[in-house]
Amino acid sequence: MVKDLSIQLFGLTLRNPVIAASGTFGFGTGFDFDVNAIGGIALKGTTAEARPGNPCPRVADCTAGMLNSVGLENPGIEVLVREKVPALREIYSGVVIANIGGFSAEEYAFCCTRADESEGIDIIELNISCPNVHAGGAVLGSDAVATAGVVRAARKTVRRKPLVVKLSPNVTDIAAIGRICEKEGADGLTVANTFLGMRIDLKTGKPVLANTFGGFSGPAIFPLALRAVWQVSHACGIPVIGCGGVSSGKDVMEMMMAGASAVQVGAASIRNPRACITIINELACMKK
Ligand SMILES: Cc1cc2nc3c(=O)[nH]c(=O)nc-3n(C[C@H](O)[C@H](O)[C@H](O)COP(=O)(O)O)c2cc1C
């Protein structure tokens, strides 16, 4: 008998609590396996206009993780809603999450309006935590007043879909930022994005990443993300989607025990695009 791993989130049914994290699963198409087994897919972060992203090198391997400074390379919101989402909907019937980036409250609001109108999108995730752009992103997400302004502007435009805010872990008190998002009307919180890091090339003495700093993710951050999930879920009354360093079914269970309602898998999919499937199979073997 196939085990039922389904969960309810914002009134939506997910086949299982595993969601492919934004930026690590493209727009969900082009894989050589059936992605329908995955509970949800968070699409690459999208801004109002297309962006080329940061110069290379923009990824660096690290012990038990990776650094990236992709810098929100994306085709822009119109291409997302007109091409990427319809293409994914041809092959995928699970929950689709649009990840919205931006550089001002107005830009977030504009992208949210377009995403809210798109039939193929189920949840809107506001990325106020990208560490790889010089304005917007984590600059907004680490400032209480700016966070409130962005969430308020987005909330006004998102009328049909659940609005989830993806928090930055690079703050002193992540629970306080979570509470601000809740007060401004967020339906849920994703906890969390990457941790700011860097590497230096021993031969040149220069930073490995062209952008100097990047976001650190992968198994090394699991205990840090788990702590953040615990703190936010104990401080806030809205669902928390755990994210950070998850690479096994056991990690998913642990994050749910810390308070997560669902769990995103990021860097593990870059190492192995089938990671979500493996993790779901592990969960099925574990769940009583
Ligand atoms: C290459 C890469 C690109 C990413 N792009 C985005 C993005 O566009 N939007 C976003 O919210 N998070 C982005 N992230 C962050 C992931 O969604 C996730 O929050 C983070 O990597 C922590 O999870 P992990 O340790 O499982 O990778 C990106 C991560 C990586 C590795």
The ligand as a Gaussian input file, in Angstrom:
#p B3LYP/6-31G(d) Opt

LIG

0 1
 C       21.882000      28.481000      -6.554000
 C       20.838000      28.978000      -5.592000
 C       19.904000      29.918000      -6.026000
 C       18.922000      30.380000      -5.145000
 N       17.986000      31.290000      -5.590000
 C       16.987000      31.678000      -4.748000
 C       15.953000      32.559000      -5.208000
 O       15.899000      32.947000      -6.383000
 N       14.984000      32.926000      -4.317000
 C       14.989000      32.482000      -3.007000
 O       14.106000      32.848000      -2.222000
 N       15.952000      31.641000      -2.561000
 C       16.931000      31.232000      -3.402000
 N       17.893000      30.375000      -2.943000
 C       17.855000      29.921000      -1.531000
 C       17.186000      28.547000      -1.415000
 O       15.854000      28.572000      -1.879000
 C       17.211000      28.089000       0.060000
 O       16.480000      29.027000       0.828000
 C       18.618000      28.005000       0.618000
 O       19.504000      27.481000      -0.338000
 C       18.693000      27.162000       1.901000
 O       18.254000      25.847000       1.673000
 P       19.268000      24.628000       1.366000
 O       20.300000      24.623000       2.437000
 O       18.399000      23.413000       1.326000
 O       19.891000      24.936000       0.014000
 C       18.883000      29.897000      -3.807000
 C       19.827000      28.941000      -3.388000
 C       20.776000      28.469000      -4.257000
 C       21.755000      27.434000      -3.769000

